[in-house]
Amino acid sequence: MNAVITPKREHYKELDSIRGVASLSVLITHLLLVFPVIASSVTYQEHPFLFIAKYVPFLRSLFIGGPEAVKLFFVLSGFVLALPFLRPGASIAYLPFMVKRFCRIYFPYYTAISLAFILSMAAAQGPLPEYSGWFNSSWADPLTLPLLLHHLFLLGEFNHHAYNNVIWSLIHEMRVSLIFPLLMYGVIRFSWKANILLYLILGFAGFYLGGFGNTLGFLLLFVVGALLAKHKDRLIAVYQGLTPLRKTAVFFFGFCLYSLHLPDSLKNSVLITVFTDLNMIGCCILILAAMAKGAFSRLLRHPVLHFFGKISYSLYLLHLIVLIASVRWLHGALPVWLILGIAAIGSIALAALSYYAVEVPSIKIGQKWAARISGTGKPAAPAGTAGKVNGTPAP
């Protein structure tokens, strides 16, 4: 297939911003998970207020909504990646598509994981009993050649918690990207009902199998994001046609679905599939609300939120590294709350630097290499990348 160059790209600043808010949600989640009581499973009888904060819809998203934020990233990935395929007469060449994806995802990732390797060797070793097992699971394993190679390719099954556990989502992103043009063939050719039924079945089987099968479990989120892109005009029109009261009700219903979370004690393949799909529906409603005219859309166009949208990928990649290094270096010297504050500010500052110094050049390099491969002689408009509008991949 030959790449078709189109001069105009669809740009949704609101979706940039919603990704930025989701990345901040992941940051806040990880700041709180350093505390053992937050990281552990709790019952209502043991900690009623904590249980409500962790599991009651809407409230959860304000504190520890990181897992749901990643599902939003997956749906947004499918949406953004689908847009170039859906343009009239579009024909996307596979190799240029993958080259741009590789440069955009891997170059910032390699920068971040290299920093994690270096800082882990300079930090104090051994567990810190005051902090959670989740926190102590990072930077606890020696860097062996097999582990290094797994981090290099980012496709296989390995201990992704060892140095920067947020990369688990990038593993699924890259696996899906390898077959995304095939997924789009089904999205374009077949009905939304056929697509959803197929990937519902695959999702149940995938979560049941675990391991590599988990990628099958998440396929539906990418496909539904692509279907949302395919039918966006009609769906946005339906949402905008609602009365203000109904629109508000639908929005908060979607927010509640998005923030549903399954307690660890109840997890099995069936309930994981059900809750993942409910989260997915909530993600779709939030995306539609973001693109439709209204108060939510206007809020998301605020420059501050848009800034966080631009740096969201770097913030996702770097915040845990900064957090672990800050705790290990400053533990005992400063109060915990101050260490976490330093980690949060440092993460945002480093993410902004990474965006301009690493992400933007990575995008340009990918476009340049893809243009050479496709024989166009000049960079094509990006075909979309994992996760974010304008080419920033989600974690």
Secondary structure as the mmCIF struct_conf table of DSSP 4:
data_model
#
loop_
_struct_conf.conf_type_id
_struct_conf.id
_struct_conf.beg_label_comp_id
_struct_conf.beg_label_asym_id
_struct_conf.beg_label_seq_id
_struct_conf.end_label_comp_id
_struct_conf.end_label_asym_id
_struct_conf.end_label_seq_id
HELX_LH_PP_P HELX_LH_PP_P1 ALA A 3 ILE A 5
BEND BEND1 PRO A 7 PRO A 7
HELX_RH_AL_P HELX_RH_AL_P1 LYS A 13 LEU A 32
TURN_TY1_P TURN_TY1_P1 LEU A 33 VAL A 34
BEND BEND2 PHE A 35 PHE A 35
HELX_RH_AL_P HELX_RH_AL_P2 PRO A 36 ALA A 39
BEND BEND3 SER A 40 SER A 40
TURN_TY1_P TURN_TY1_P2 TYR A 44 GLU A 46
HELX_RH_AL_P HELX_RH_AL_P3 PRO A 48 TYR A 55
BEND BEND4 VAL A 56 VAL A 56
TURN_TY1_P TURN_TY1_P3 PRO A 57 PHE A 58
HELX_RH_AL_P HELX_RH_AL_P4 LEU A 59 PHE A 63
BEND BEND5 ILE A 64 ILE A 64
HELX_RH_AL_P HELX_RH_AL_P5 GLY A 66 LEU A 86
BEND BEND6 ARG A 87 ARG A 87
TURN_TY1_P TURN_TY1_P4 PRO A 88 GLY A 89
HELX_RH_AL_P HELX_RH_AL_P6 TYR A 94 ALA A 122
BEND BEND7 ALA A 123 ALA A 123
HELX_LH_PP_P HELX_LH_PP_P2 ALA A 124 GLN A 125
BEND BEND8 GLY A 126 GLY A 126
TURN_TY1_P TURN_TY1_P5 PRO A 129 GLU A 130
BEND BEND9 TYR A 131 TYR A 131
HELX_RH_AL_P HELX_RH_AL_P7 GLY A 133 ASN A 136
TURN_TY1_P TURN_TY1_P6 SER A 137 TRP A 139
BEND BEND10 ASP A 141 ASP A 141
HELX_RH_AL_P HELX_RH_AL_P8 LEU A 145 PHE A 153
BEND BEND11 GLY A 156 GLY A 156
BEND BEND12 PHE A 158 PHE A 158
TURN_TY1_P TURN_TY1_P7 HIS A 160 TYR A 163
HELX_RH_3T_P HELX_RH_3T_P1 ASN A 165 ILE A 167
HELX_RH_AL_P HELX_RH_AL_P9 TRP A 168 ARG A 189
BEND BEND13 PHE A 190 PHE A 190
HELX_RH_AL_P HELX_RH_AL_P10 TRP A 192 LEU A 209
TURN_TY1_P TURN_TY1_P8 GLY A 211 PHE A 212
HELX_RH_AL_P HELX_RH_AL_P11 GLY A 213 LYS A 230
TURN_TY1_P TURN_TY1_P9 HIS A 231 HIS A 231
HELX_RH_AL_P HELX_RH_AL_P12 LYS A 232 GLN A 240
TURN_TY1_P TURN_TY1_P10 GLY A 241 GLY A 241
BEND BEND14 LEU A 242 LEU A 242
HELX_RH_AL_P HELX_RH_AL_P13 PRO A 244 TYR A 258
TURN_TY1_P TURN_TY1_P11 SER A 259 SER A 259
HELX_RH_3T_P HELX_RH_3T_P2 ASP A 264 LEU A 266
HELX_RH_AL_P HELX_RH_AL_P14 SER A 269 MET A 291
BEND BEND15 ALA A 292 GLY A 294
HELX_RH_AL_P HELX_RH_AL_P15 ALA A 295 LEU A 300
TURN_TY1_P TURN_TY1_P12 ARG A 301 ARG A 301
BEND BEND16 HIS A 302 HIS A 302
HELX_RH_AL_P HELX_RH_AL_P16 PRO A 303 LYS A 310
TURN_TY1_P TURN_TY1_P13 ILE A 311 ILE A 311
HELX_RH_AL_P HELX_RH_AL_P17 SER A 312 LEU A 330
STRN STRN1 HIS A 331 HIS A 331
TURN_TY1_P TURN_TY1_P14 GLY A 332 ALA A 333
STRN STRN2 LEU A 334 LEU A 334
HELX_RH_AL_P HELX_RH_AL_P18 VAL A 336 SER A 354
HELX_RH_PI_P HELX_RH_PI_P1 TYR A 355 GLU A 359
HELX_RH_AL_P HELX_RH_AL_P19 VAL A 360 SER A 374
TURN_TY1_P TURN_TY1_P15 GLY A 375 GLY A 375
BEND BEND17 GLY A 377 LYS A 378
HELX_LH_PP_P HELX_LH_PP_P3 PRO A 379 PRO A 382
BEND BEND18 ALA A 386 ALA A 386
STRN STRN3 GLY A 387 GLY A 387
BEND BEND19 LYS A 388 LYS A 388
HELX_RH_3T_P HELX_RH_3T_P3 VAL A 389 GLY A 391
HELX_LH_PP_P HELX_LH_PP_P4 THR A 392 THR A 392
STRN STRN4 PRO A 393 PRO A 393
HELX_LH_PP_P HELX_LH_PP_P5 ALA A 394 ALA A 394
#
